[in-house]
Amino acid sequence: MREVERASLHAEISRRLAASPAIRTLDSKHAANQMDRLRELQAAKLPLVVDAITQRWSRVWRERLVSTTGNRLSSLGAQVKQRLMTRGKNAMRLRQVMALGREIEGGDPIMDLRPIWMASPETVAQVFRREAVFDTVVFDEASQLRLEDSLPVLTRAKRVVIAGDPKQLPPTRFFESALSESESEEVETDQDLFEVSQREIEDLLTAALSLDIQQSYLDVHYRSKSASLIEFSNRHFYARRLQPIPTHPRSILTLPPLRLRHVGGVYADRTNEAEAAATVELVKELLSQAKPPSIGIGCFNVAQRDLIVERLDEAAEQDSGFAKVLAEARERRGKGSFDGLFVKNLENIQGDERDHIIISTTYGPDAKGRFYKRFGPLAMPGGGRRLNVLVTRAREAVHLMTSIPRSEYVALPEAPQGTTPGGGWLLFAYLKYAESLAEPGAAVGDRAASGRGATDAARPASLDVGSPEEPSLVAQAIAEHLAATRAGSTSVLNWGNEGFRVDLTHLPAGADASETVGLLCDGARYAPALDDPVGWDVFKCAILEGQGWTLRRVWAPELFRDPRGCIDQIPRSTK
């Protein structure tokens, strides 16, 4: 019966291959060359686009501000120079400079010289007239922009782009009192209804999301090098929509990237002395490494922040060697940006990222051993968003210092259905999650995002499945063949997540993890969900290769025509 089934399948596959010339003539080398050519063209396109934009910009302002002879300013150019360069008592403020250009025919030439401006909402409202001066205004970190500050800027453009994360910090309003409104206020018009619905909205992003506007999402998470660092937020804030870039097997850590340390400190006068001391010791340990990481320290209030800074300075005074490396760490610069050691509280850490983040949860029992669930900013509206910002700052590792009794969070009940968990509940859930990563047998790195790869060459040939989604049948067949024919090798199906999945990872017998080969089976497996599957495929491969992957492509038609040739491209052994 099995032979009859095999013959029938063979006949049907042959019929389908014969019916499609494109599939019948598919050649993996040609496809790979086409992909490489597309990459080359994309790389060549970028400088050409930059050059075209620069030339167009130069042409526009030269036509207006330079004389036809090309060796001196035109009369309009001379006027602009006078407006900008006048010094002394006749010097004008920027607002006055821009006001003088309002009546110039063809628009203010200063806008030709500088078509892109970067400024705060307050500066934009003060400097530019209340009309569509710009074609487009872009608001960045819009979740932190107060609605009342942003509205005047909207009138300065024909089109608005609002960028931000509704799950991160709202504007800080500690010293503002809310305006009380009568609950009996009647809604009579559409305008009244709109104003009532917007009354409780505190930031520009939330206001925009309540309107019928075009929305798009950035679903690829680039910062964290381990999926475990983003998994908590991905689950509790982003409905598992974020796709972290899967870690190469050689980079899988022997220790979890989220490390919980119970300090057992006392919470007094809004500070925790034991956690501050433990933080200083950890900073010393990290900075003593041959290649020390960049470090950021976050805590839950200003008092604890000041205490940690004070203890770091005291340690530097007592140890000249530590003083030197601490000073270097504080002034450290990364690739084009400041990457120095910082100590910040919840309200000021958004936008920062470092290799290692140390979190002092600060709260703990008082001197009599009593623990009160009073969490300051976390207990306020938006407290969960504050925690989300804090726990997503790290590239490589988070060190969690806590004095919160384990009994408070270990038996944490599930949040009621249909409710939004508060900041306190989320803090306990994060502590519980961190503890779970340290349990024996826990995967280092999210299984669905990094897979599970055994790298012990002494174990027999094995087959494992990473993420729970149904694996490619082609990859599964190859993996089963390798497990049956190559003793000592290891194969893992579905390494990664939906967007960055490696269909099959294979570690040859006797190889170390750095020599893992990634197989991608066919090319259109995820095409229905993508606008440009080929473009995404090229992007995905470039990202994976940047992580250290050696990739091989297996096409199902070619595997059917030449199974031995396809299998032979997978290295057998490094010995």
N, C-alpha and C positions, 0 to 999 in steps of 0.2 A: 504493500500500500504506500509506503514511504517513497519507493522508487517511482511509482505512478505520479505521486504529488510533485516530486522533484522534476520529472519529465514535463509535466503540465506547466509548472512555473517557468521552466527553461524555455518552453515553446512560447509562452505569453511574453516573457521578457524579450526574446528574440524578435517577436512580431512588433512590439512597441519600438524597439531600437530601429528596426527596418522602416517603420512608418515615419520616423523623425530624422531627417538628414542631419539636423543640427546636433542631435544627441549622438547619432551614429558616428559622426566624425569628430566628436569631442576629443581633444588632445590636452592632457594636463600641462605639458610644457608650453603649448601655445597659450592656454588660459593664464598660466603664471606669467608669461611674457607680457600679455595684455594688461594684467594687473600691475606689473612693474612699470609699464609704460604710462599707465594712468597716474601712478604715484609721481613719476618724473614730471609729467605735465602739470600736475597740481602744485608741485614744488616750484616749477618754473613760472607758474602763473602769478604767485604771490608778489614777487618783486616787480613784475610787469604791471600789476594793478596799482602797487604803490607808486611806481614811476608815472603811470597815466594820471593818477590823482594829483600828484605833485606838479606835473606839467600843466594840467588844467587850472589848478589854483594859481600857479605863477602867471599864466597867460591872462587870467581875469584881472589880477591886481596890476599887472604891468600895463595893460591896455588903458586903465583908468588913471594910474598915478605916474607913469613915465611918459616923457615926450616921445613923439614919433621918431626922433633921431636916436633915442635909446640911451643918451648919455646924461640926461638930467631929468629932474622931476617936472611933471606938468604943473599947471597952476593949481589943479585940484590936489596934486601930491604935495605941493608946497603948503597948502592950507592944512592938510592932515599933519604934516611935520610940525607946523606951528602949534596946532592944538595939543600935540603929544609932547613936544620938547620945550615948551615955554616954562621957564623957571622963575624963581623969585616971587615977588608979591603978585604977579599976574598969573602965576601957575593955577591951573584949574583942577578941581577934583574930577575923578573919572566920570561921575554922574554928569557934571557940566560938560565934559568933553563929548560924551555920547549925546547929550541934548543938542549940541550945536550941529550934529549931523542929521538931525531929523528932517530938515527941509531940503537936503541936497537931492537933486534929481538923479534918479537911478539908485537911490539908497546910499547909506553912509559907507564910504570907501573903507573905513576902519573894519567893517564887517567882511570886506574882501580880503584885507590883510590877515584878519584873525576870524575865520568863519566858525571856529570852535572855541567855546568858552567853558571854563570849569569854575563854578562858584557855588556858594551856599544859597539856599532859597532867599535868605534875608538880603544878600548882596544883589541877587538878580532883581528882586522887587525894588531895591533902592536905585540901581544903576540904569535899568532899561525901562523905557516908556511902556505904558500899559496897552500894548497892542502886539500883534504877531511879528515880533522882531526876528524870531528864528523860525526856520522850517520845522525843526524838531527839538523838543526838550526831553532829556533823559533824566529821570530821577533814579539814583542808585541808593541802596539800603533804605527803600521806601517804608519799610516797617518801622523805622525810627524817625520818620518825618511826621511832625504833627500836622494834622489836616489843615488847621488854620494858617500855618506858616506856608504851606504848599499851594494853597488855592490861588494866591496872587500870581504865582509863577505860571500857572496854567494859561493865563491870558497872553503870555509872551510868545506863544508858539502855535503853529498850525496843526501840529501833530505831537502827541505825548507818548513816551515810552516809560512805563513804571516798572522798575526791577526791584525785587526784594524777596524775602522769605517770610511768609506769614507765620511761620513757626519759630521765628527768632524775636529778638527784643522789641517790645513796644517802646514808644517814647517815655522817658522818665518824667513823672509829674509829682514827685514827692512833695514839692512845696507849692502845689497849686490846689485850689479848692474847686470841686465840681460845681457847676451851676445847677441849681435845683429847678425842676420844671414841674408844673402841676400835672398830676396824673389824670385830672379830669379835663385836660385840654382837648377840645374837639378837633377832629380832622375833617375839614370841609373840602379841601382841594387836593389835587395831585401833588402840588408843591408842599402842602402841609404834611402829606403822607411821607414824602421824601425826606423832609426835615426831621420828622419823628424817627424814621428808620435810621437816619445818620447820626442822631444825637449822641448815641453811646459809642460811636466809632472814634478812636483816638489817633489813628495813623492813616496816612495817605494810601498805603497798600490795601488795608482792609476796606477802605471806602471804595477803591477801584474794583476790588473783587466782588463787591456787592452790585456792580453794574454789569450790563450786558456788553462786554468788551471782548476783543480777541485775547486769548490767553495761550501761553506756551510754557513748557516746563523744562528745566534743566535736570534730567534724571540721572546723569552720570556723575558719580561722586569721585573727585580726583584727589582730595587731600589725604585721606587715611590710607596708609599702605597695608592695613589689615582690615578685613571686613568686620572683625569683632569690635573695632572702634566706632563703627557707624551703625552696627546692627541694632543697638538699643533705640537710637533715634529713628532709624528706619522703620522699626516696628511701632513705636508709640506716637510718632509724629507724622510720618510720611507714608503710612499704609504700605510699607515695603516697596515703594516705587523706586527708591534710589538703587542704582546699580554700581557698586564699588568695583574698581578694577581688580580682577583676581590676582592674588599673589602667586608668583612663581614658586614651585616646590622648594627651590634652593633658599628662598627667603622665609619659609615657614619658621616661626620662632619656637625655641624650646620652652620659653616662658610665655604665658598669655600677655598680649599687649595691654590688657587692662588688669592692673595689679592692685589688689585691695590689701591695705595694711591697717590692722586694728591698733590704735595707739593707746587707748585707755585714758585719755586726758579728761580734764575737768573744764567745764564751760563756766567762766566767771568774768564778769564785767565785759561781756560780749567778745571775749577772746578765749583761745585755747592754747595755753603755754606748751603742752606736750606736743601738739600737732605742729606748732611753730618750730620746736626743737627738732622733731623728726624730719621736717621739711628741709631744714638747714643741713642735716646730716646727709639726706638724699642728694641735695645739690652738690655737696662735697664729693660724694661718690660718683655722680655723673660727670662732674668736671675733671675728675682724676683719670678718666678714660683716655686712651691714646688719641682717639678722635671724639671729643666730647660732643654731645648733641646740643642743639639749641633748646632752651628751656623757657617755659612759661609757668607761672604759679597763679592759680585762681583760688579765691576764697569767698565766703558768703557775706562778708561785711567789711567796712572800711577799717574798723578797729583791728581785726585779724590781719588785714593787709599791712597795716602800719607796724604791727608786732613782728611779722615775718621780715619786713624790711629792716627793722631795728636789730633783730637777731642775726641776720646776714651781715650787717655792718659790724656788729660786735665780733662775730667769728672772723671777719677779715682783719680786724684790729689785733686779734690774738694770734693770727697765723699769716705771715707775710706771703707764703706760697699760695695760700687760698685767696688772699687779697688780690694777687696778680691775676689768677685765672678767673676770679669773679669779675674783675674790672674788664677783662677781655670778653667775657661772656655777655656783660651788659652792653658792650659796644659792638658786638658781633653784627656782621652784615652778610646776608645771603646773596643769591643771584639777583642783583639789581634792587634789593629792598633791605630794610632794617630787620635784623633777626635776633636782636639782643634779648637777654634775660629780662623778664618783667614780672612784677607782682601786682595783680589787679583784683578788684572785687567784681561781683557779678555784673554790675551795671556798665562796666568799662571794657569788657573783654571781647565784645563782638568785633569781628573783622581781623582779629589776631590769629596766628597759627604758629606753632613751634613743633620741633621733632618730639619732644617729651613735654607733657603737661602734668604738673603736680596740683592736685586738688585737695585743699584742706576744707572738709565739710564743717569744721569749726564747732558745730553743736555737739553737746554731750551732757552727761549728768552734772549736777551741781556738786558742791563740796559734800553734801549729805547723801549723794548717790541717787537723787531724784532726777528723772529725765522728763522734761516738758517738751511737747511737740509745738514749739514756737519757732517758726522758720523765717521770720523777717520777710524779705522780698519774695521768697518762694511762696509764702502764704497769700500774697497779693494777687489780684487779677493779672494774668500773664506770667505767673510764677513758673509754670511749666516751660514756657518759652525761654525764660532766663536760664533754667537748667539745661535746656537743649543747646543753647549757645555754648555753655561752659564745657559740656561733655563732648563737643565735636571740634575742638581746637587742635587736636594732636595729629601729627603725621605718623608717628611710630609707636608711641606708648603713652598711656595714662597711668599715673600713680595716685591712688585714691587713699588719702589719709583720713581716717575717721575715728571718732570716739562714740559714735551712736551705738548703743547696745545692740548686739546681734539679735536679741530676742524681739526687738522692735520691728525688724524687717524680714526675718527668716520665714515667718508664717503669714506674710502679707496676703490678705484676701484679694481676689480679683476685683477690679473696678466694676461697679454696677453697669449693666448694659445700658447704652444710650447716654451715659454721662461722660463728661470730660474730666479726667483725673486731675487733681490739684498738684501743686508743686511738691508738697510734702509726700504724697503717695508716690509720685514719680521718683523722688529722691530715694525712698525706701526700695522701690523697684530696681533702681540703678545699682544700689548696694547689693541687692540679692543677685542681680545679673552678674556683677563683678565676681561675687563669691562663686557662682556656678562655673565660671571659666577656670577656676583653680581646682575644681573637683577632679579626682582621678578618672581618666577616660574622656574628659571633656576635650572637644576639638579645639585646637589652637588656630583660630581663624574660623569664620562662619562656614559651616559645611556647604551651604548652598552657594557660597560665594568663592570659596577656595578649594572645595573638594577635600577628600581625605587621601593622602598619598603615603603609603608606607615606603620607606627608602632603604629598608634593611635588605641588603643583597643576599643574606643568608636564608631568607624565608623562601618557600616555594613559590612558583609562578602563581599570581593571584589576580583577581578581578574585583574591583570595588566600584561603587556608584556614588558620585558626589551629590549633586542636587537631585531632588526627588522627581523632577520632570522626566517624562518619557525620553530615554536616550534615542539617538539616531539608530535605526536598525542596521545601517551599514557599519557604524562605529561598534555596535554591539557584536556583530558577526566577526569583525576584525579582532576585537578584544578577546573573544572566546577562542579564536584560532591562536592568538599569541599566547594565551594562558595554557593552551594544550600543547604547544610546540616549543615554547621557549622557557626552559626551566630557570628559575631564579629571577625572572623578570616580574615587573609589577605594572598593571594597567588600571587606570581609573577613568570611568565614564563620567561625562558631564562635569568637568572641572570648571567652576565659575558660575556665572549667572546667565540669564537669558540673552542679554546683549553682548556679553564678552565670553561666551561659553567656548571652551575647548572640548570638542566632542570626545576625544580620547587622549589621555596623557599616558605615555609609555616610558618606563624606566628600564633600560636594558640590564641584563644580569651583569653584576660587577661594576656598574656605573654609580656615580654619586648623583645627588639630586640636581646638580647644575646641568647634567646632561640629559635631563628629561626632554622628550620629544612630544610636541603637541600635534595631533592630527585634526584637521578640519574636514568634515565630510560633506561634499557637495557645496553649493553656494547660495541656495535660495531657501534654506530651511526657515528663516525668520522673515522672509520677504513680505508676507501679507500684512505685517504690522509696521512696515517701514515705507516711507515715501521714496527713498533712494537706497535700495538694498545693496547695490554695488558700491556706492559711496560709503555706506556704513561698513561694508566688508573691508574696504581698503583702510578705513579709519581704525577699525577693530584690530586688524593685523598689525598696523603700525604701533598701536598702544601695547599689544601683547609682546611684540618683538622688543619694544623699549623696556619691558619688564624682564627680558632675558630669554624669552621663549624661542626655541627652534621649531618652526612650523612646517608641516607637510600637508599638502592638500590631496585628498582622495576623492575621485569622482566615481559615483556608482556605475555609470555605463562603462568606464574604463576598467573598474574592478571586475565587472562581469566578463569583459573581453580578455583581460590579462590579470587574473588574480595574483599569480606568482610575482609579476613585475611590480604590482602595487604594494604587496607585502614586503618585497625585498628592499624598498626604499626606506623602510623603518629599520634603524640600526639594530643589529643583533647583540653586540657587545662591544665594550671599549677595550677589551683585552686582546 
